[in-house]
Amino acid sequence: MANSISTLTARTTIVLKSAILSRLLVFLLIIIFRLLVSPYDTSASLNPDCLTRSNTKPGHESSCSNVLYPSLCSAIEDGIVWDSVYFVRIAQCGYEYEQSYAFLPLLPICISFLSRTVFAPLIPLIGERAVLAVCGYLITNVAFVVAALYFYKLSVSILKDPEVSLVASILFCFNPASIFYSSIYTESLYAFLSFGGLYHLISGGNSLAVVFLALSGLARSNGVLNAGYFCYQTMHLAYDAVFQKRQACLALLVVISGAFQSACIFAPFIAFQAYGYHNMCVGRSHDELRPWCKARVPLLYNYIQSHYWGVGFLRYFQLKQLPNFLLASPILFLAFCSIYYYAKSRPQCFFSLGLQISTEQKNFEAEFLSDDISRSNAASTLETSSVESEESLNLRRRRNAVQQDDTVVNIKSEPAAKPGYLSASVLPFVLHLVFMAGTAFLVMHVQVATRFLSASPPLYWFASYMMTSHAKYRIWGRIIWAYSAAYIFLGSLLFSNFYPFT
């Protein structure tokens, strides 16, 4: 037992070191490429005064001309590129323009809070805007490290395979979108909240899971899709209450509880849309109202995405966008393979949304679908099993397989139970990836798919599973590592110097 605990601790330490090392590597590449390559756009340091003068405190100028270390100030401000400009501007001045409402407020709020408290003494030294940038970099990189640890814990709980979980976590640490996880973007914050929320969900902490996942919707708009996990849970519990336990009242209570939890996850995003409506529409004459203000459902976010960035169904399917489709093709291909492999291996489970499984049902409910008490007991079991020796783990799997073969009922098209990536517990994550990948390919600017899908656990679980389970697929492991390395290198080179990347 002591050896097993030390092994688990050692693997967690490896994940921690990998996460920190990957951030240091990306940071080093950024510095090197900033020194060696001339930026495409040199306007990064330009920062007009806030429209509301009261937001800029006297003596806390954002210009580098009146600070103690102007060279350091300029170097930091030059690193504020692409969407980072919006997040830093919002943290400094608030939401001034209509298009700025496309960037959700959690990251700017955290940046503003740190810059006005812990890092406020640095403002006279390097300027307010540089301090905001430092806070942004600190938040995103620390959040990434915590996200990697949560991802490992989530992977062990779902896959029941510490080796595959470790490889998957290291893959996440060096994922192709790494440049965005080390920049002033929301990817790190979203991954931390998403992985943390999902881990607490399967560990029995529904209330904490709701808080985490609700905040993820305040970091990125796709965070609201995490409500789908509660919907999936509710669907299974209601199905079990109606068809197994024959208790209609219990099913109704389950549905009400699931609806409330899902509504809590949507609430922060909806509240932000209401905030935008109040600022942009309330108190203005009819002639001054923007078109979205007059809509039956005045949703600011959708209007901004469509009007300013041309986001819409099949609107990106143009010949001139072919290079962007090629840029996104590796991550989309990996997503397709992970979905296809699961659906082909578990067709009945996949296409019935997990409802037509009998032999895994008890285990599945204990892990993902049961009430808080059952999930707490399951969490204790998972925690205990994670520190057992791998020999004992394999023996238990074989025993379970024998028992499941004896109890299989009306499922002849697939094996009774499959550990690892093909387990029933992975299904809701795969379904979530189906929706995300479809949206990235058909609706969004497709080149964004690399970072949009980078927080999808099945991508790393599938890649790790193929690397560790099948010798004939080892070549794909090398290809995946080469792909990640190439995108980390190119991203650090292009993105940091204001060249188009993803």
C-alpha positions in Angstrom: 0.0 0.0 0.0 2.8 2.4 0.9 4.5 1.7 -2.5 1.2 2.3 -4.3 0.7 5.6 -2.5 4.2 6.7 -3.3 3.6 5.7 -6.9 0.5 7.8 -7.1 2.3 10.7 -5.5 5.2 10.3 -7.9 2.9 10.4 -10.9 1.2 13.5 -9.6 4.6 15.1 -9.2 5.5 14.2 -12.8 2.3 15.9 -14.0 3.1 19.0 -11.9 6.7 19.1 -13.2 5.5 18.6 -16.8 3.0 21.5 -16.4 5.6 23.9 -15.0 8.2 22.8 -17.5 5.9 23.3 -20.5 5.0 26.8 -19.3 8.7 27.7 -18.9 9.4 26.2 -22.4 6.7 28.3 -24.0 7.8 31.4 -22.1 11.4 30.9 -23.2 10.4 30.4 -26.9 8.3 33.6 -26.7 11.3 35.6 -25.5 13.7 34.1 -28.1 11.3 34.7 -31.0 10.5 38.2 -29.8 14.2 39.0 -29.8 15.0 37.3 -33.2 11.9 38.2 -35.3 10.4 41.6 -36.1 6.7 41.8 -35.2 4.2 42.1 -38.0 2.2 44.7 -36.1 4.2 47.2 -33.9 1.1 48.9 -32.5 0.7 46.6 -29.5 2.0 49.3 -27.1 -0.6 51.9 -28.3 -3.2 52.4 -25.6 -5.5 55.4 -25.7 -6.9 56.8 -22.5 -10.1 55.2 -21.2 -13.3 56.8 -22.4 -14.3 57.2 -18.8 -11.5 59.2 -17.3 -12.5 58.3 -13.8 -11.3 54.8 -14.5 -7.7 56.0 -14.8 -6.2 56.9 -11.4 -4.0 60.0 -11.3 -0.4 59.1 -11.2 -1.0 55.6 -12.5 -0.5 56.3 -16.2 -0.4 53.4 -18.6 2.3 55.1 -20.8 5.9 53.9 -20.3 7.2 57.5 -20.4 6.6 58.2 -16.7 7.7 55.0 -15.0 10.9 54.0 -13.3 11.7 51.2 -15.7 10.4 52.3 -19.2 12.3 49.6 -21.1 10.8 46.8 -19.0 7.4 48.5 -19.4 7.7 48.6 -23.2 8.9 45.0 -23.4 5.9 43.8 -21.4 3.4 45.9 -23.2 4.7 44.7 -26.6 3.6 41.2 -25.6 0.0 42.2 -25.4 -1.2 41.0 -28.8 -4.4 39.7 -30.4 -7.2 39.1 -28.0 -5.0 39.9 -25.1 -5.5 43.6 -26.0 -9.2 43.3 -25.3 -8.8 41.5 -22.0 -6.2 44.0 -20.7 -8.3 46.9 -22.0 -11.4 45.6 -20.3 -9.5 45.1 -17.0 -8.3 48.7 -17.2 -11.3 50.5 -18.6 -14.3 48.3 -18.4 -16.6 47.5 -21.3 -16.4 50.5 -23.5 -17.4 49.2 -27.0 -20.0 46.9 -28.3 -17.5 44.3 -29.7 -15.7 44.1 -26.4 -18.7 42.2 -24.9 -17.6 39.2 -26.9 -14.9 38.7 -24.2 -16.4 37.4 -21.0 -15.5 39.1 -17.7 -14.0 36.5 -15.4 -10.4 36.9 -16.6 -10.6 40.7 -16.7 -12.1 40.8 -13.2 -9.3 38.6 -11.9 -6.6 40.7 -13.6 -8.1 44.0 -12.3 -8.4 42.6 -8.8 -4.7 41.5 -8.7 -3.5 44.7 -10.2 -5.3 46.8 -7.7 -4.2 44.8 -4.7 -1.2 42.5 -4.7 0.6 44.0 -7.6 -0.4 47.7 -7.1 3.1 48.6 -5.7 4.5 47.8 -9.2 2.5 50.4 -11.0 4.9 53.3 -10.4 7.8 51.0 -11.6 6.4 49.6 -14.9 3.1 51.3 -15.4 -0.5 50.2 -15.0 -0.9 48.5 -18.3 2.2 46.4 -17.9 1.1 45.4 -14.4 -2.2 44.3 -15.8 -0.3 42.2 -18.4 1.9 40.6 -15.6 -1.3 39.8 -13.7 -2.8 38.2 -16.8 0.2 36.1 -17.5 0.4 35.0 -13.9 -3.3 34.0 -13.7 -3.2 32.0 -16.9 0.0 30.1 -16.2 -1.0 29.2 -12.6 -4.4 28.2 -13.8 -2.8 25.9 -16.4 -0.8 24.1 -13.8 -3.8 23.6 -11.6 -5.8 22.5 -14.6 -3.2 19.8 -15.4 -3.4 18.4 -11.9 -7.2 18.3 -12.0 -7.0 16.7 -15.4 -4.9 13.9 -14.1 -7.2 13.3 -11.1 -10.2 13.3 -13.5 -8.5 10.9 -15.9 -7.6 8.4 -13.1 -11.2 8.6 -11.8 -12.7 7.9 -15.2 -10.2 5.6 -16.9 -9.1 3.6 -13.9 -5.7 3.4 -15.5 -2.9 5.5 -13.9 -0.5 4.8 -16.8 -2.9 6.0 -19.5 -3.9 8.9 -17.3 -0.3 10.0 -16.8 0.4 10.0 -20.6 -2.8 11.8 -21.3 -1.9 14.5 -18.7 1.5 15.0 -20.2 0.0 15.3 -23.6 -2.3 18.0 -22.2 0.7 19.8 -20.7 2.3 20.0 -24.2 -0.8 20.4 -26.2 -0.8 22.1 -29.7 -2.6 25.2 -28.3 0.1 25.7 -25.6 0.8 29.3 -26.7 -2.7 30.3 -25.7 -2.5 28.7 -22.3 0.6 30.9 -21.6 -0.9 34.1 -23.0 -3.6 36.4 -21.7 -6.3 34.2 -23.0 -9.1 32.4 -21.3 -8.1 28.8 -22.2 -6.2 28.1 -19.0 -8.9 29.5 -16.8 -11.6 27.6 -18.6 -9.6 24.3 -18.5 -9.0 24.7 -14.7 -12.7 25.4 -14.0 -14.0 22.8 -16.5 -11.7 19.9 -15.3 -12.2 20.9 -11.7 -15.9 21.0 -12.0 -16.1 17.6 -13.8 -13.8 16.0 -11.2 -15.9 17.2 -8.4 -19.1 16.1 -10.2 -17.9 12.5 -10.4 -16.5 12.6 -6.9 -19.9 13.5 -5.4 -19.4 17.2 -4.9 -22.4 18.4 -6.9 -22.6 21.9 -5.3 -18.9 22.5 -5.9 -19.2 21.2 -9.4 -22.0 23.6 -10.2 -19.9 26.5 -8.9 -16.9 25.5 -11.0 -18.8 24.9 -14.2 -20.9 28.0 -13.8 -17.7 30.1 -13.5 -16.4 28.3 -16.6 -19.4 29.9 -18.5 -18.2 33.2 -17.2 -14.7 32.6 -18.7 -15.7 31.3 -22.1 -19.1 31.1 -23.8 -18.8 27.4 -24.5 -18.7 26.9 -20.7 -22.5 26.8 -20.7 -22.2 23.5 -22.7 -21.0 21.9 -19.5 -24.6 21.9 -18.3 -24.9 19.0 -20.7 -23.1 16.8 -18.2 -25.9 17.5 -15.7 -28.5 16.9 -18.4 -26.9 13.6 -19.2 -26.8 12.6 -15.5 -30.4 13.7 -15.1 -31.5 11.7 -18.1 -30.0 8.5 -16.8 -31.3 9.0 -13.3 -34.8 9.7 -14.5 -34.7 6.7 -16.9 -33.6 4.5 -14.0 -36.4 5.9 -11.7 -39.1 5.3 -14.3 -38.1 2.0 -15.9 -36.1 0.3 -13.2 -37.5 1.5 -9.9 -41.0 2.4 -11.2 -41.1 5.6 -9.2 -42.5 8.5 -11.2 -42.2 11.0 -8.3 -38.5 10.2 -7.9 -38.1 10.9 -11.7 -39.8 14.2 -11.3 -37.6 15.2 -8.4 -34.5 14.2 -10.5 -35.6 16.3 -13.4 -36.3 19.3 -11.2 -32.9 19.0 -9.6 -31.1 18.6 -12.9 -32.9 21.6 -14.4 -32.0 23.7 -11.4 -28.3 22.7 -11.6 -28.2 23.3 -15.4 -29.9 26.7 -14.9 -27.2 27.6 -12.4 -24.5 26.9 -15.0 -26.3 29.1 -17.6 -27.0 31.9 -15.1 -23.6 33.8 -15.1 -23.6 33.9 -18.9 -27.2 35.1 -19.1 -26.5 37.7 -16.4 -23.6 39.0 -18.5 -25.9 39.3 -21.5 -28.4 41.2 -19.4 -25.5 43.5 -18.2 -24.7 44.2 -21.9 -28.3 44.9 -22.7 -28.6 47.3 -19.8 -25.4 49.2 -20.9 -26.1 49.3 -24.6 -29.8 49.5 -24.9 -31.5 50.9 -21.8 -32.1 54.6 -21.8 -31.6 55.2 -25.5 -34.1 56.4 -28.1 -35.5 54.0 -30.6 -33.3 55.5 -33.4 -30.2 55.0 -31.3 -30.8 51.3 -30.6 -28.6 48.7 -32.2 -30.4 46.1 -34.2 -29.9 43.3 -31.6 -31.6 45.5 -29.0 -34.8 45.3 -30.9 -34.8 41.5 -31.3 -37.3 39.4 -29.5 -34.4 37.7 -27.6 -31.7 40.4 -27.5 -28.6 38.2 -27.3 -25.6 40.5 -27.6 -23.0 37.7 -27.9 -24.5 36.1 -31.0 -24.9 39.5 -32.7 -21.2 40.4 -32.1 -19.9 37.1 -33.3 -22.0 37.3 -36.5 -21.7 41.1 -37.2 -18.0 41.7 -36.4 -16.4 38.3 -37.0 -18.7 36.7 -39.6 -19.4 33.6 -37.5 -22.3 31.6 -38.7 -23.4 28.2 -40.1 -21.3 27.3 -43.1 -20.3 31.0 -43.5 -16.6 30.0 -43.4 -16.9 27.5 -46.2 -15.1 29.6 -48.8 -12.2 28.7 -51.1 -10.0 31.4 -49.7 -10.3 29.9 -46.2 -8.8 26.6 -47.3 -5.5 27.3 -45.6 -7.3 27.8 -42.3 -9.1 24.4 -42.7 -5.7 22.8 -43.3 -4.4 24.5 -40.2 -7.3 23.1 -38.1 -7.3 19.7 -39.9 -5.0 17.8 -37.4 -7.1 18.6 -34.3 -10.3 17.9 -36.2 -8.9 14.6 -37.5 -7.9 13.6 -34.0 -11.4 14.5 -32.7 -13.0 12.5 -35.5 -10.8 9.5 -34.8 -11.5 9.5 -31.1 -15.3 9.8 -31.7 -15.3 7.2 -34.5 -13.3 4.7 -32.5 -15.6 4.9 -29.5 -18.8 4.7 -31.6 -17.4 1.8 -33.6 -16.3 -0.1 -30.5 -19.4 0.7 -28.4 -22.2 1.2 -31.0 -25.1 0.3 -28.7 -23.8 2.4 -25.8 -23.0 5.3 -28.1 -26.2 5.5 -30.1 -28.5 4.8 -27.2 -26.7 7.5 -25.2 -25.7 4.9 -22.7 -29.3 4.0 -21.8 -29.1 0.4 -23.2 -26.3 -0.9 -21.0 -26.9 -3.5 -18.4 -23.7 -5.0 -17.2 -22.0 -1.7 -16.6 -25.0 0.1 -15.2 -24.3 -0.3 -11.5 -20.6 0.7 -11.9 -21.5 3.6 -14.2 -24.1 5.0 -11.9 -21.7 4.7 -9.0 -19.2 6.8 -10.9 -21.2 9.4 -12.7 -24.9 9.1 -12.3 -25.9 8.2 -8.7 -27.0 10.5 -5.9 -24.6 12.4 -3.7 -24.3 9.6 -1.1 -23.6 6.9 -3.8 -21.2 9.1 -5.6 -19.3 9.9 -2.3 -19.0 6.1 -1.7 -17.8 5.7 -5.3 -15.3 8.5 -4.8 -13.9 6.7 -1.8 -13.7 3.5 -3.8 -12.0 5.3 -6.7 -9.5 7.0 -4.4 -8.6 3.6 -2.8 -8.3 1.9 -6.2 -6.1 4.6 -7.5 -3.4 3.7 -5.0 -3.6 -0.1 -5.4 -0.9 -1.9 -7.3 -1.4 -2.3 -11.0 -1.3 -6.1 -10.6 -4.2 -6.0 -8.2 -6.0 -3.6 -10.6 -5.7 -5.9 -13.5 -6.8 -8.9 -11.4 -9.9 -7.1 -10.4 -10.7 -6.1 -14.0 -10.4 -9.8 -15.0 -12.7 -10.8 -12.2 -15.2 -8.1 -13.1 -15.1 -9.2 -16.8 -15.9 -12.8 -15.8 -18.8 -11.7 -13.6 -20.1 -9.4 -16.3 -20.0 -12.1 -18.9 -22.3 -14.2 -16.6 -24.8 -11.4 -16.1 -25.0 -9.9 -19.6 -28.6 -9.4 -20.8 -29.6 -8.6 -24.4 -26.3 -7.1 -25.4 -24.7 -9.2 -28.1 -23.2 -6.6 -30.3 -20.3 -5.6 -28.0 -18.4 -6.9 -25.0 -19.9 -6.5 -21.6 -17.4 -4.1 -20.1 -14.4 -2.3 -21.3 -12.0 -0.4 -19.0 -10.1 2.7 -20.0 -11.1 4.8 -23.0 -14.0 2.5 -24.0 -15.7 2.4 -20.6 -19.3 3.8 -20.3 -18.0 6.6 -18.1 -16.2 8.2 -21.1 -19.4 8.4 -23.2 -20.7 11.9 -21.9 -17.2 13.3 -22.6 -17.3 11.9 -26.2 -20.8 13.3 -26.8 -19.6 16.7 -25.6 -16.7 16.5 -28.0 -19.1 15.6 -30.9 -21.0 18.9 -30.3 -17.8 20.9 -29.9 -16.1 19.5 -33.0 -19.2 19.9 -35.1 -19.6 23.6 -34.0 -15.9 24.3 -34.7 -16.1 22.8 -38.2 -19.5 24.1 -39.3 -20.0 27.4 -37.5 -16.9 29.0 -36.1 -13.7 30.3 -37.7 -12.3 26.8 -38.2 -8.7 27.7 -37.4 -9.8 28.4 -33.8 -10.6 24.7 -33.5 -7.0 24.0 -32.3 -7.6 25.9 -29.1 -11.3 25.5 -28.9 -11.0 21.7 -28.7 -7.8 21.7 -26.6 -9.7 21.3 -23.3 -11.6 18.2 -24.5 -10.5 15.2 -22.4 -11.3 12.5 -25.0 -8.6 13.8 -27.3 -5.9 13.1 -24.8 -7.5 9.9 -23.5 -7.8 8.4 -27.0 -4.3 9.4 -28.0 -2.8 8.0 -24.8 -4.9 4.9 -25.1 -3.6 4.2 -28.6 0.0 4.9 -27.5 0.0 2.6 -24.5 -2.4 -0.2 -25.6 -1.5 -1.1 -29.1 2.1 -1.5 -30.3 1.0 -1.2 -34.0 -0.3 2.3 -33.3 3.0 3.6 -31.7 3.7 5.4 -35.0 0.6 7.5 -34.4 2.0 8.4 -31.0 5.1 9.8 -32.6 3.0 11.7 -35.1 0.9 13.2 -32.3 4.0 14.3 -30.4 5.5 15.8 -33.5 2.2 17.6 -34.2 2.2 19.1 -30.7 5.9 20.1 -30.9 5.4 21.8 -34.3 2.4 23.8 -33.2 4.1 24.8 -29.9 7.1 26.0 -32.0 5.0 27.8 -34.7 2.6 29.2 -32.2 5.4 30.7 -30.1 7.0 32.2 -33.3 3.9 33.5 -35.0 1.5 34.4 -32.3 3.9 36.3 -30.1 5.0 38.5 -33.0 1.4 39.3 -34.1 1.4 37.0 -37.1 -1.8 35.0 -37.8 -1.8 31.5 -36.2 -5.1 30.2 -35.0 
